[in-house]
Amino acid sequence: MASPITQRRIAQFKSNRRAYYSFWIFMLLFTLSLFAELIANDKPILIKTDQGLFYPLMENYTETDFGGDFDAPVDYRDPYITELIEEQNGTLWWPVIPFSYDTINFNLDQPAPSPPTTDNWLGTDDQGRDVAARLIYGFRISILFATVLTLASSVIGVVAGALQGYYGGKVDLFMQRFIEIWSGLPVLFLLIILASLVEPNFWWLLGIMLLFSWMNLVDVVRAEFLRARNLEYVRAARALGQPNSVIMFKHVLPNAMVATLTFMPFIFNGALVTLTALDFLGFGLPPGSPSLGELVAQGKENLHAPWLGVTAFLSLSIMLTLLIFIGEGVRDAFDPRKQSR
């Protein structure tokens, strides 16, 4: 059973219809993207023949499994493979979008990038890859990346702010000078330099961005601990012999988490924008990876294909707008000055 304060905050969030509906729309889109392999894939979901059932998404089959001559991976889009399966009274159940993020459509009616058709709902990019499939996979990677980065940077920022605010003195002085110097560095340029030294993958890029993103919450948490460290309940805990770690994270931190949770949606937005900017400049995820920033770059380089730029603009604007509305709802829900109707 939730506490009365939690119930009040949930009711306050629900009363903000814009944030409430944005939350459910965003969760629906994110949940669908988690099953991207079932929505957009160049492999059938299920194949039924006289030999039984085959699950290409779960197992790797060879041509010999379907009566072919070569012990090679199956290209299910090859008409020869389709004929072999149909000769065995087989049926293929394809996903809604029969393309993966790296599948090249060699059956285009015109040179790539091609406009939207019944086969490619949002058209193809300049390499003949389906834009709708790349959008779904890129959306999932962006959200998962921003989620992990937000959680990791929040943990580091909360710990650093708690140490500064609780101990004060020289600890606060030296850490504050370090943060001032570190935050004054040109973050985007340093990210570009570090990302250009090696070929970044998901985790390497996450570590690089984590070097600078943890500072967003330090000032907020530090201020809360500075305010609370001399309050009566903290003095009472010290008088009872409670260790500093228990006082910090059991008594003071719950009060500081209100401001922390209020800022987290906006940190999430910042992580998405930074990843998109790096991918747009070519210093983000490895080449060929589905990415919203790469889609923006496709639109910039192919001005004669407006569907690429329109798709990138709409996907980013809708996603960021939903997240901003959710962030505003969370901020209002934790604001004690606002009461739900």
Number of C-alpha atoms within 10 A of each C-alpha: 5 8 8 9 11 13 12 17 23 18 15 22 22 18 16 19 13 15 22 19 15 22 18 13 14 17 12 11 14 17 12 15 21 16 13 22 22 18 20 24 21 21 23 21 19 16 17 17 16 12 11 8 12 19 14 16 15 9 7 10 17 15 18 13 14 21 13 15 10 11 11 12 11 19 15 16 14 9 10 13 17 16 13 15 21 16 13 14 12 18 16 17 12 18 19 10 19 21 26 24 24 18 16 16 16 11 9 16 9 8 13 17 22 22 19 16 12 7 15 21 14 20 23 28 22 17 16 20 23 29 26 21 27 27 21 26 23 22 24 23 20 19 18 15 19 22 19 16 23 23 15 16 24 24 14 17 23 24 19 21 26 27 21 25 24 24 15 17 10 10 13 19 11 13 16 18 11 12 14 12 10 14 14 9 11 9 16 14 10 14 19 16 12 17 21 13 9 10 14 19 15 12 13 16 21 19 15 16 22 19 13 18 22 22 21 19 24 24 18 20 28 25 16 22 23 18 14 21 19 12 11 10 14 18 15 12 15 14 9 9 10 13 10 14 10 13 19 21 14 11 16 21 20 12 15 22 16 17 17 22 16 19 19 21 22 19 23 22 20 16 24 25 18 18 23 24 19 19 23 20 14 17 23 28 25 15 14 10 17 25 27 30 26 25 24 23 20 20 22 15 13 16 11 11 20 12 21 28 20 13 20 20 16 11 16 18 12 13 19 19 14 20 20 18 20 24 24 18 27 25 20 20 25 22 15 10 7 11 14 14 6
